[in-house]
Amino acid sequence: MDPVSARSFSGPMTVVTWLVAVGWFVLGLLSLLGLSFPAGIVLGVLGIAGGLVTAWLALSLRIAHDERGIELPKVGHVPWERVQAVEIQPGLVSVPYVVIRHGRALTDVPLDGLAWFGGPDGYARGLAEQVARAADVETVTVRRQRGGRGRRVA
């Protein structure tokens, strides 16, 4: 995917993760500057390392897309034509899913970075509708409970 023309979907979970990363950096900096030699260095380095790992996690929660397709976690680039449906899994934290076609099989891919608190009509549904519009899918459906995640027959 061309990074110049790529856009991304990101939800509140991504923003919260960035805030936690900033908190780790601040904690590390304050530890380096405010604590005595052995403890300050150790806690400072741990805080900065925690900030780097959390910032990497926040970057990985973004869902990149362009006019040719979408970059799905653990799947890679998927052309829009292979996107069969966009669904939302209701619960305490509602999670949007993209259903992609692999021949006769369908694969459910959770978009954890777009998950948020609330029911199937909450903020996560609005983010799922943005994905559906980009994929030219009619509606976002509410998922029924399934036995497992992964592949199923179409």
Disulfide bonds with the S-S distance in Angstrom:
none
